[in-house]
Amino acid sequence: MTATTYQIVLGRNIPILDRKVSNLDLDIFIKQDVLPRFDSFTVAHCVGYWKGKPEDVCVITILSEDYYDGISINKIAESYKKKFYQDAVLVNTFSCFPNLV
């Protein structure tokens, strides 16, 4: 079986408001925007760099066999970008060959 792995990288800084996306904000976003579309995914909290500066990020990884799920992934990214005044949201897409053991 071939599938696609999507990674949505969500920056937590909101420069225009001089604050960060809180854990509560992020939990609500996941419940409202991700869970209705996908019932299985991984959430990792990391540090990324944007324009040379470190920033807390949340990486949501979703594995899918459905080609059209890419549309839902982009809707999630666009929603986050709009809700939290982001310059950009990174979506990485990889072909993969998953094996559940």
N, CA and C of each residue as an Amber inpcrd file, in Angstrom:
protein
   303
   0.8410000  -1.1780000   0.0000000   0.0000000   0.0000000   0.0000000
   0.8880000   1.2450000   0.0000000   0.5360000   2.1890000  -0.8190000
   1.2050000   3.4930000  -0.7690000   0.2430000   4.4880000  -0.1400000
   0.8280000   5.4790000   0.4670000   0.0190000   6.4990000   1.1420000
   0.7690000   7.8200000   1.0690000   0.1700000   8.8250000   1.6430000
   0.7920000  10.1420000   1.7120000   0.8580000  10.5620000   3.1700000
   2.0070000  11.0780000   3.5610000   2.1660000  11.6710000   4.8800000
   2.1530000  13.1830000   4.7040000   1.2880000  13.8240000   5.4550000
   1.2040000  15.2870000   5.4550000   1.7070000  15.7910000   6.8050000
   2.5080000  16.8180000   6.7800000   2.9150000  17.5080000   7.9940000
   2.4640000  18.9580000   7.8750000   1.7030000  19.4030000   8.8710000
   1.2810000  20.7970000   8.9290000   2.0810000  21.4400000  10.0550000
   2.8950000  22.4290000   9.7220000   3.7580000  23.0750000  10.7060000
   3.1320000  24.4110000  11.0900000   2.7060000  24.4940000  12.3480000
   1.9510000  25.6400000  12.8440000   2.8200000  26.4670000  13.7860000
   3.2070000  27.6460000  13.3580000   3.9620000  28.5530000  14.2130000
   3.0860000  29.0610000  15.3390000   3.6860000  29.2620000  16.5170000
   2.9070000  29.6850000  17.6820000   3.0070000  31.1850000  17.9610000
   3.9350000  31.8930000  17.3010000   4.0420000  33.3420000  17.5030000
   2.9520000  34.0730000  16.7190000   2.4080000  35.1230000  17.3170000
   1.4650000  36.0080000  16.6370000   2.0380000  37.4190000  16.7660000
   2.9840000  37.7930000  15.8890000   3.6560000  39.0870000  16.0330000
   2.7100000  40.2840000  16.0270000   1.6770000  40.2410000  15.2080000
   0.7670000  41.3830000  15.0970000   0.0460000  41.6610000  16.4170000
  -0.1280000  40.6150000  17.2390000  -0.7920000  40.7730000  18.5350000
   0.1980000  40.7360000  19.6960000   1.4630000  40.5200000  19.3930000
   2.5220000  40.4330000  20.3930000   2.1970000  39.3810000  21.4570000
   1.7630000  38.2090000  20.9850000   1.4880000  37.0960000  21.8930000
   1.7140000  35.7740000  21.1470000   1.5200000  34.6710000  21.8520000
   1.6700000  33.3450000  21.2540000   0.3330000  32.6220000  21.2550000
   0.2090000  31.6510000  20.3840000  -0.9460000  30.7620000  20.3970000
  -0.8130000  29.9150000  21.6670000  -1.7850000  29.9970000  22.5350000
  -1.7300000  29.2600000  23.8070000  -2.0340000  27.7780000  23.5770000
  -1.7480000  26.9690000  24.5920000  -2.0920000  25.5550000  24.5120000
  -3.6050000  25.3740000  24.3820000  -4.3590000  26.2120000  25.0850000
  -5.8200000  26.1450000  24.9850000  -6.2820000  26.5050000  23.5770000
  -5.7200000  27.5840000  23.0040000  -6.0500000  27.9590000  21.6220000
  -5.7860000  26.7910000  20.6730000  -4.6280000  26.1600000  20.8490000
  -4.2320000  25.0570000  19.9770000  -5.1620000  23.8580000  20.1520000
  -5.5020000  23.5240000  21.4020000  -6.4230000  22.4100000  21.6560000
  -7.7780000  22.6570000  20.9970000  -8.2810000  23.8830000  21.1280000
  -9.5760000  24.2220000  20.5170000  -9.4760000  24.1220000  19.0010000
  -8.3910000  24.6330000  18.4350000  -8.2070000  24.5570000  16.9840000
  -8.2090000  23.1020000  16.5150000  -7.4730000  22.2520000  17.2080000
  -7.4090000  20.8350000  16.8090000  -8.7950000  20.2040000  16.8840000
  -9.5280000  20.4750000  17.9540000 -10.8770000  19.9000000  18.1110000
 -11.8480000  20.4190000  17.0610000 -11.7210000  21.6870000  16.6730000
 -12.6680000  22.2790000  15.7270000 -12.2780000  22.0710000  14.2640000
 -10.9800000  22.0520000  13.9670000 -10.5400000  22.0640000  12.5700000
  -9.8940000  20.7670000  12.0940000  -9.2930000  20.0070000  13.0100000
  -8.5960000  18.7860000  12.5820000  -9.4450000  17.5460000  12.8420000
  -9.9320000  17.3900000  14.0650000 -10.7050000  16.1890000  14.4120000
 -11.9440000  15.9480000  13.5460000 -12.6760000  16.9740000  13.1140000
 -13.8170000  16.6870000  12.2400000 -13.4110000  16.0840000  10.8850000
 -12.1540000  16.2790000  10.4820000 -11.6920000  15.7930000   9.1820000
 -10.8880000  14.4980000   9.2790000 -10.1770000  14.3090000  10.3980000
  -9.2980000  13.1450000  10.5570000  -9.4240000  12.6080000  11.9750000
  -9.4850000  11.2810000  12.1080000  -9.6110000  10.7030000  13.4480000
  -8.2990000  10.1210000  13.9700000  -7.2600000  10.1340000  13.1530000
  -5.9470000   9.6280000  13.5720000  -4.8530000  10.5600000  13.0640000
  -4.0220000  11.0420000  13.9810000  -2.9090000  11.9130000  13.6130000
  -1.9880000  12.0420000  14.8180000  -0.8280000  12.6160000  14.5910000
   0.1500000  12.8220000  15.6480000   0.4010000  14.3180000  15.7940000
   0.5320000  14.7630000  17.0420000   0.8440000  16.1600000  17.3350000
   2.1860000  16.1900000  18.0620000   3.1220000  16.9680000  17.5370000
   4.4380000  17.1210000  18.1710000   4.7060000  18.6010000  18.4040000
   5.2770000  18.8890000  19.5530000   5.6480000  20.2630000  19.8830000
   7.1550000  20.3920000  19.7160000   7.5800000  21.3580000  18.9170000
   8.9760000  21.5010000  18.5250000   9.3700000  22.9760000  18.5300000
  10.6030000  23.2080000  18.1390000  11.0780000  24.5620000  17.8910000
  11.4790000  24.6430000  16.4330000  10.9900000  25.6570000  15.7470000
  11.3600000  25.8960000  14.3590000  11.9590000  27.2900000  14.2470000
  12.3660000  27.6210000  13.0430000  12.9090000  28.9590000  12.7950000
  12.1390000  29.5980000  11.6540000  11.7460000  30.8370000  11.8530000
  11.0510000  31.6090000  10.8240000  11.7680000  32.9480000  10.7130000
  12.2490000  33.2230000   9.5260000  12.9700000  34.4720000   9.2570000
  14.1340000  34.6660000  10.2300000  14.8400000  33.5580000  10.5040000
  16.0390000  33.5900000  11.3270000  15.8190000  33.6120000  12.8240000
  14.5650000  33.5400000  13.2680000  14.2710000  33.6020000  14.6950000
  13.5930000  32.3140000  15.1610000  13.9840000  31.8070000  16.3480000
  13.3430000  30.5930000  16.8570000  11.8950000  30.8580000  17.2500000
  11.0900000  29.8160000  17.0950000   9.6600000  29.9310000  17.3950000
   9.1460000  28.5600000  17.8030000   8.3320000  28.5160000  18.8510000
   7.6450000  27.2710000  19.1790000   6.7030000  26.9310000  18.0320000
   6.6510000  25.6550000  17.6710000   5.7580000  25.2060000  16.6090000
   5.0420000  23.9350000  17.0460000   3.9340000  23.6980000  16.4290000
   3.1980000  22.4530000  16.5760000   3.2000000  21.7910000  15.1970000
   3.5950000  20.5300000  15.1490000   3.6000000  19.7900000  13.8830000
   2.5340000  18.7040000  13.9770000   1.5500000  18.7860000  13.0970000
   0.5090000  17.7700000  13.0140000   0.8390000  16.8860000  11.8180000
   0.9750000  15.5930000  12.0780000   1.3090000  14.6270000  11.0260000
   0.1090000  13.7280000  10.7910000  -0.2930000  13.6510000   9.5260000
  -1.4620000  12.8630000   9.1450000  -1.0620000  11.9270000   8.0050000
  -1.3950000  10.6670000   8.1450000  -1.1350000   9.6560000   7.1230000
  -2.4540000   9.3380000   6.4310000  -2.4500000   9.3440000   5.1040000
  -3.6980000   9.1240000   4.3700000  -3.4660000   8.3140000   3.1010000
  -4.4340000   7.4780000   2.8030000  -4.4340000   6.7420000   1.5330000
  -5.3130000   7.4350000   0.5010000  -6.0180000   8.4610000   0.9000000
  -6.9720000   9.1370000   0.0220000  -6.3250000  10.3760000  -0.5950000
  -6.1980000  10.3830000  -1.9010000  -5.5680000  11.4840000  -2.6250000
  -6.2410000  12.8210000  -2.3060000  -7.5380000  12.8130000  -2.1510000
  -8.2880000  14.0600000  -1.9670000  -8.1810000  14.6340000  -0.5570000
  -7.5530000  13.9090000   0.3730000  -7.3530000  14.4600000   1.7120000
  -6.4360000  15.6800000   1.6930000  -5.6460000  15.8220000   0.6550000
  -4.7970000  17.0040000   0.5210000  -5.6110000  18.2870000   0.5410000
  -6.8320000  18.2400000   0.0400000  -7.7180000  19.4100000   0.0570000
  -8.0560000  19.7720000   1.5030000  -8.3900000  18.7740000   2.3150000
  -8.6990000  19.0150000   3.7250000  -7.4830000  19.5330000   4.4850000
  -6.3120000  19.0040000   4.1630000  -5.0730000  19.4490000   4.8050000
  -4.8730000  20.9460000   4.5390000  -5.0450000  21.3540000   3.2990000
  -4.8690000  22.7710000   2.9560000  -5.9220000  23.6480000   3.6220000
  -7.1340000  23.1300000   3.7990000  -8.1710000  23.8930000   4.5050000
  -7.7890000  24.0980000   5.9670000  -7.1980000  23.0770000   6.5850000
  -6.7350000  23.2030000   7.9690000  -5.6560000  24.2760000   8.0490000
  -4.6860000  24.2210000   7.1370000  -3.5840000  25.2010000   7.1220000
  -4.1190000  26.6200000   6.9120000  -5.0350000  26.7870000   5.9770000
  -5.6100000  28.1150000   5.7090000  -6.3830000  28.6350000   6.9210000
  -7.1040000  27.7580000   7.5850000  -7.8660000  28.1650000   8.7580000
  -6.9330000  28.6540000   9.8670000  -5.8580000  27.9110000  10.1150000
  -4.9000000  28.3170000  11.1470000  -4.2630000  29.6570000  10.7830000
  -3.8720000  29.7860000   9.5360000  -3.2420000  31.0260000   9.0700000
  -4.1530000  32.2230000   9.3360000  -5.4310000  32.0630000   9.0330000
  -6.3860000  33.1590000   9.2060000  -6.6900000  33.4280000  10.6790000
  -6.9520000  32.3690000  11.4510000  -7.3370000  32.5360000  12.8510000
  -6.2270000  33.1420000  13.7000000  -4.9700000  32.7940000  13.3690000
  -3.8600000  33.2110000  14.2230000  -2.8890000  34.1610000  13.5220000
  -3.3640000  34.8300000  12.4750000  -2.6180000  35.9060000  11.8120000
  -1.1920000  35.4880000  11.4210000  -1.0750000  34.3300000  10.7770000
   0.2340000  33.8150000  10.3840000   0.6270000  34.3370000   9.0000000
   1.9380000  34.5800000   8.8060000   2.4390000  34.9240000   7.4740000
   2.2600000  33.7410000   6.5300000   2.5110000  32.5380000   7.0600000
   2.4410000  31.3220000   6.2480000   2.2940000  30.1250000   7.1740000
   1.7690000  29.0350000   6.6420000   1.7290000  27.7410000   7.3200000
   2.3560000  26.7360000   6.3610000   3.3410000  25.9980000   6.8400000
   4.0400000  25.0310000   5.9960000   3.2950000  23.7130000   5.9630000
   3.0620000  23.1890000   4.7630000   2.5070000  21.8520000   4.5820000
   3.5320000  21.0420000   3.7930000   4.0660000  20.0050000   4.4450000
   4.9830000  19.0750000   3.7690000   4.1850000  17.8590000   3.3410000
   4.4830000  17.3500000   2.1550000   3.8040000  16.1840000   1.6120000
   4.8360000  15.1570000   1.1840000   4.6900000  13.9200000   1.6910000
   5.6310000  12.8530000   1.3740000   4.8910000  11.6030000   0.9420000
   5.3820000  10.9150000  -0.0690000   4.8800000   9.5780000  -0.3860000
   5.5140000   8.6110000   0.5890000   4.7450000   7.6270000   1.0080000
   5.2700000   6.6710000   1.9910000   4.6620000   5.2880000   1.7570000
   5.2330000   4.3160000   2.4340000   4.7860000   2.9410000   2.3570000
   4.5950000   2.4400000   3.7910000   3.4900000   2.8040000   4.4290000
   3.3040000   2.4770000   5.8440000   3.1030000   0.9880000   6.0810000
   3.4990000   0.5630000   7.2580000   3.3640000  -0.8290000   7.6380000
   2.9770000  -0.8770000   9.1090000   1.7350000  -1.1940000   9.3990000
   1.2920000  -1.3480000  10.7810000   1.6630000  -2.7480000  11.2430000
   2.3530000  -2.8270000  12.3610000   2.8180000  -4.1200000  12.8840000
   2.0080000  -4.4900000  14.1010000
